[in-house]
């Protein structure tokens, strides 16, 4: 006779609790969640679960739970029940001292969920399906617009967590009319990604406070649009190929009238008013190397930068970013304008787009290479085709960044390149 496995979840944050409940319930594991150690011990004695998961959060330490752990250890019926702890990183000696309480694993945050569920599965004698697809996901909030930036791939565990994270952001910030931009220009998707895309959109429409007409998807492939068109439940979600096509529809009309679009993007959208990182649940991967991380010597090395791009928004955003560390930032709207300046002005760095109306970036790179132009060039473009990237690098570009990126990312790449000169 099969007996359902039971897990007692103690003091977990709402996001971690709801994600764990959904994941374990799907694996036919019963989950009981309690919010304080006093209630936890009475539940522990009553339920006698197969595993306890303790989430140390909100400024607490493992020492705050020693009373519960002592009670568990002193009761012969509960002493042998294993405990998994997720909490801030602590010294190995402190972890070793906890083994007497039945703590078999201590996971520092952010949690590596493949290892976490592997441990849970071994304790419960169950095999959990875990998606290990490499994936980068970052979320930040500006006014009432939530940006979700995705790269490398679609990981189902992260997509499930996204649903809870969006609701948490809306609750925490009391957003009356939340708007969502999903940025996926780094992803080339096809029919094999269909089920993951469905999970993504199911997650973002799960909260009824997010109106589908306020959900915009920044994507360069056609499959995303085809999938949305084929699912009536996603009606209203719009797919666009440029950020500037999205913003006028999401911001207040009076603001648009008062500011140019470039100012709007710089001041309200790309200059984050609140950076939200779910490090405690492993949602955010990658790094945010911003200006505050640049040394004084690095700042002094970046002197004169040329930005060559026909997109006024990109020019404005990058100008604001580089102006904080440069003596001079010069803007060029066409490749021809920059080509004419090469013999007149010296730059320490060039940021160059590929798609421009006159001389495209690739041709400009070839021309500069023929002139033995020594200034390092970063290509910053929406072009993602492998052959374009290879050609750009073969004609002298020092780095290739795919739009859109946070301006700090471009700034940090400039620092890395100039360090090696």
C-alpha positions in Angstrom: 0.0 0.0 0.0 1.4 3.4 -1.0 1.7 6.0 1.7 2.0 9.6 0.5 5.2 11.3 1.6 4.9 14.3 3.9 7.0 17.5 4.2 6.7 20.1 6.9 7.7 23.5 5.6 8.7 25.9 8.4 8.8 29.8 8.2 9.1 29.9 4.4 8.7 33.2 2.5 5.5 33.2 0.5 7.4 32.9 -2.7 9.5 29.9 -1.6 6.4 28.4 0.1 4.1 28.5 -2.9 6.8 27.4 -5.3 7.7 24.4 -3.2 4.1 23.5 -2.6 3.4 23.5 -6.3 6.5 21.5 -7.2 6.2 18.9 -4.5 2.4 18.5 -4.9 3.0 17.7 -8.6 5.3 14.9 -7.4 2.5 13.5 -5.1 4.2 14.8 -1.9 2.0 16.4 0.8 3.2 19.8 2.1 2.2 21.4 5.4 3.4 24.9 5.9 3.6 26.6 9.3 4.9 30.1 10.1 6.4 29.9 13.6 8.4 27.4 15.6 5.8 27.0 18.4 3.1 26.0 16.0 5.6 23.9 14.1 6.5 21.6 16.9 2.8 20.7 17.7 2.3 20.1 13.9 5.5 18.1 13.8 4.3 15.8 16.6 0.9 15.4 15.1 1.9 14.9 11.4 5.2 13.1 11.9 6.4 14.1 8.4 9.2 12.4 6.4 11.1 15.6 6.1 11.3 19.1 7.6 12.4 22.1 5.3 13.4 25.1 7.4 13.7 28.5 5.6 15.8 30.9 7.5 14.9 34.4 6.2 13.8 37.9 7.2 16.9 38.7 9.2 16.8 35.5 11.3 19.6 33.1 11.9 19.7 29.4 12.5 20.1 30.1 16.2 16.6 31.5 16.3 15.3 28.0 15.7 17.4 26.2 18.3 14.4 26.0 20.6 12.3 24.1 18.0 15.3 21.9 17.1 16.0 21.0 20.7 12.3 20.1 21.2 12.5 17.9 18.1 15.7 16.3 19.3 14.4 15.5 22.8 11.2 13.8 21.5 11.9 10.2 20.6 9.1 10.2 18.0 10.6 13.2 16.1 14.3 12.9 16.7 15.1 10.9 13.6 13.2 13.1 11.1 15.7 14.7 8.8 15.9 18.5 8.3 17.0 20.5 5.3 17.8 24.2 5.9 17.9 27.0 3.4 19.5 30.2 4.7 22.3 32.7 4.6 25.7 31.3 4.1 27.4 30.3 7.4 30.7 28.8 8.4 31.2 25.1 7.9 31.9 24.6 11.7 28.4 26.0 12.5 26.8 23.6 10.0 28.7 20.6 11.5 27.4 21.6 15.0 23.8 21.3 13.7 24.0 17.7 12.7 23.0 16.5 16.1 19.5 18.1 15.4 19.0 15.9 12.4 20.0 18.6 9.9 21.3 16.7 6.9 21.7 19.5 4.4 22.3 23.3 4.7 21.7 25.2 1.4 23.1 28.7 1.3 21.1 31.2 -0.7 20.6 31.6 -3.6 19.6 28.0 -3.6 20.7 25.7 -6.4 17.4 24.0 -6.9 18.8 21.1 -8.9 20.9 20.1 -5.9 18.1 21.0 -3.4 15.5 18.7 -5.1 18.1 16.0 -5.6 18.5 15.9 -1.8 14.8 16.0 -1.1 14.3 13.2 -3.6 16.9 11.0 -1.9 15.4 11.5 1.5 11.8 10.8 0.2 13.0 8.0 -2.1 11.5 9.8 -5.1 12.8 11.0 -8.4 12.0 14.6 -9.1 12.0 15.9 -12.6 14.2 19.1 -12.6 14.8 21.3 -15.7 18.5 22.1 -15.8 18.3 24.2 -19.0 20.8 27.1 -18.6 18.8 30.2 -18.2 19.2 33.8 -17.1 16.2 35.7 -15.7 16.3 39.1 -14.1 13.4 41.2 -12.8 13.3 44.9 -12.1 10.6 47.4 -11.4 10.3 51.0 -12.7 7.2 52.9 -11.5 4.4 50.5 -12.4 6.3 48.7 -15.2 7.8 45.3 -14.4 10.7 44.3 -16.7 11.5 40.6 -17.0 14.7 40.0 -18.9 15.4 36.5 -20.2 18.4 35.0 -21.9 20.1 31.8 -22.9 17.1 29.6 -22.5 13.7 28.9 -20.9 14.0 27.0 -17.6 10.7 25.5 -16.4 11.6 25.9 -12.7 12.2 29.6 -13.1 9.1 30.0 -15.2 7.0 28.5 -12.4 8.6 30.7 -9.8 8.0 33.8 -12.0 4.3 33.5 -11.4 4.8 33.9 -7.6 7.4 36.5 -8.0 5.2 38.8 -10.1 2.4 38.6 -7.5 4.9 39.3 -4.7 6.1 42.5 -6.6 2.5 43.7 -7.1 1.7 43.1 -3.4 4.9 44.7 -2.0 4.7 47.8 -4.2 0.9 48.1 -4.1 0.6 48.3 -7.9 -2.9 49.3 -8.9 -2.3 48.9 -12.6 0.8 46.7 -13.2 2.4 46.6 -16.6 4.8 43.9 -17.8 7.5 43.9 -20.5 9.1 40.5 -21.2 12.4 41.0 -23.0 13.5 37.9 -24.9 15.6 39.3 -27.8 18.5 37.0 -26.8 16.3 33.9 -27.5 15.7 32.3 -30.9 12.6 30.1 -30.4 10.8 27.5 -32.4 8.0 24.9 -32.1 10.2 22.8 -29.7 9.9 25.7 -27.2 6.1 25.7 -27.4 5.4 24.1 -24.1 7.9 26.3 -22.2 6.4 29.4 -23.9 3.0 28.3 -22.8 4.2 28.0 -19.3 5.8 31.4 -19.4 2.5 33.1 -20.6 0.4 31.0 -18.2 2.6 32.3 -15.4 2.3 36.0 -16.4 -1.5 35.9 -16.8 -2.0 33.9 -13.6 -2.4 37.1 -11.6 -5.8 38.7 -12.6 -4.3 42.1 -11.7 -2.1 42.0 -14.8 -4.3 43.1 -17.7 -3.3 41.2 -20.9 -3.3 44.4 -22.8 -0.6 45.6 -20.5 1.7 42.7 -21.3 4.3 43.3 -24.0 6.8 40.8 -25.3 10.0 42.1 -26.9 11.1 39.3 -29.3 12.7 39.0 -32.7 11.4 35.6 -33.7 8.0 34.9 -35.4 7.2 31.8 -33.4 6.3 33.8 -30.3 3.6 35.7 -32.2 2.3 32.5 -33.8 1.9 30.8 -30.4 0.0 33.8 -28.9 -2.2 34.0 -32.0 -3.1 30.3 -31.5 -4.1 30.6 -27.9 -7.3 32.6 -27.1 -6.4 32.8 -23.4 -3.4 35.0 -24.4 -5.5 37.5 -26.4 -4.3 41.0 -25.8 -0.6 40.2 -25.3 1.4 42.1 -27.9 4.7 41.1 -29.4 7.0 43.9 -30.6 10.6 44.1 -32.0 11.7 47.4 -30.4 11.4 48.8 -26.9 10.4 52.2 -28.3 7.3 50.6 -29.9 6.2 49.5 -26.4 6.7 52.4 -24.1 4.2 54.9 -25.4 1.4 52.3 -24.8 2.4 51.7 -21.2 3.2 55.1 -19.7 0.8 57.8 -18.8 -0.2 59.9 -21.8 0.4 63.2 -19.9 4.0 62.1 -19.3 4.5 61.3 -22.9 3.3 64.8 -23.8 5.6 66.4 -21.3 8.8 64.5 -22.2 10.5 63.4 -25.3 10.6 59.6 -25.7 14.3 59.6 -25.1 14.0 61.4 -21.8 11.1 59.1 -20.9 13.2 56.0 -21.4 16.3 57.4 -19.7 14.5 58.9 -16.6 11.7 56.5 -16.0 12.4 53.1 -17.6 16.0 52.3 -17.9 17.1 54.2 -14.8 15.8 51.6 -12.3 14.0 53.1 -9.4 14.0 49.8 -7.6 16.1 46.8 -8.4 14.5 43.6 -7.3 16.7 40.5 -7.1 15.3 37.2 -5.9 18.7 35.9 -4.7 17.0 34.1 -1.9 15.3 31.7 -4.3 17.9 31.7 -7.0 15.7 33.4 -9.6 18.2 36.1 -10.6 21.4 34.8 -12.2 24.3 36.7 -13.7 25.7 40.0 -12.4 24.9 43.7 -12.4 28.3 45.3 -12.7 27.4 49.0 -12.4 29.3 52.2 -12.2 29.7 51.9 -8.5 31.9 48.9 -9.1 34.4 50.8 -11.2 37.6 51.8 -9.7 38.9 55.3 -9.9 41.6 54.2 -12.2 39.1 52.6 -14.5 37.0 55.8 -14.6 40.1 57.8 -15.5 40.9 55.5 -18.4 37.5 56.1 -20.1 38.0 59.5 -21.6 36.3 60.0 -25.0 33.6 57.7 -26.4 31.8 57.8 -29.7 28.3 56.3 -29.9 27.2 55.5 -33.5 23.5 54.5 -33.6 20.5 55.8 -35.5 18.2 55.0 -32.6 17.7 58.2 -30.6 16.7 56.3 -27.4 19.9 54.1 -27.5 22.0 57.2 -28.0 20.4 59.1 -25.1 20.7 56.1 -22.7 24.3 55.4 -23.5 25.2 59.0 -23.4 23.8 59.3 -19.9 25.7 56.1 -18.8 29.1 57.1 -20.3 28.8 60.7 -19.2 29.3 59.6 -15.6 32.8 58.4 -16.3 33.9 60.2 -19.5 35.3 63.6 -20.3 33.4 63.6 -23.6 30.7 61.5 -25.2 30.0 62.3 -28.9 26.9 61.0 -30.7 26.6 60.1 -34.4 23.3 59.3 -36.0 24.8 57.6 -39.1 27.9 55.7 -40.1 28.8 58.3 -42.6 28.9 61.0 -40.0 31.3 59.0 -37.9 33.4 58.0 -40.9 33.9 61.7 -41.7 35.1 62.3 -38.1 37.7 59.6 -38.0 40.5 61.7 -39.4 39.6 64.7 -37.3 38.9 63.3 -33.8 40.5 60.7 -31.6 38.4 58.4 -29.4 39.3 55.9 -26.7 36.2 53.7 -27.5 33.5 53.4 -30.1 30.0 51.8 -29.6 28.6 50.9 -33.0 25.3 49.6 -34.2 25.0 47.2 -37.2 21.7 48.3 -38.7 21.9 51.9 -39.9 20.3 53.6 -42.9 23.4 54.6 -44.9 26.7 52.7 -44.1 25.9 49.7 -42.0 28.1 48.7 -39.1 29.7 45.8 -40.9 30.8 48.0 -43.8 32.1 50.7 -41.5 34.1 48.1 -39.6 35.7 46.9 -42.9 36.5 50.5 -43.9 38.1 51.2 -40.5 40.1 48.0 -40.6 41.4 49.0 -44.0 42.5 52.3 -42.5 44.3 50.4 -39.7 42.0 52.1 -37.1 43.2 51.2 -33.7 40.4 52.5 -31.4 38.6 49.5 -29.8 35.0 49.1 -31.0 32.1 47.5 -29.2 29.3 46.4 -31.5 25.9 46.9 -29.8 23.1 45.7 -32.1 19.9 43.7 -32.4 21.5 41.5 -35.0 21.8 38.0 -33.5 22.8 35.9 -36.6 26.0 34.0 -36.0 27.5 35.0 -39.3 27.0 38.7 -38.5 28.7 38.3 -35.1 31.6 36.4 -36.6 32.0 38.9 -39.4 32.0 41.8 -37.0 34.6 40.3 -34.8 36.7 39.3 -37.8 36.8 42.9 -39.0 38.1 44.2 -35.7 35.3 44.6 -33.2 36.5 43.9 -29.7 33.2 42.7 -28.4 29.6 42.1 -29.5 26.6 42.8 -27.3 23.1 42.0 -28.3 20.4 44.7 -27.6 18.8 45.4 -25.3 21.2 45.5 -22.4 21.2 47.6 -19.3 23.5 50.6 -19.9 25.7 49.5 -17.0 26.5 46.3 -18.9 27.8 48.3 -21.9 29.7 50.5 -19.5 31.3 47.6 -17.7 32.3 45.9 -21.0 34.0 49.2 -22.0 36.0 49.1 -18.8 37.0 45.4 -19.4 38.3 46.3 -22.9 40.2 49.4 -21.9 41.9 47.5 -19.1 43.6 45.3 -21.7 44.9 48.1 -23.9 
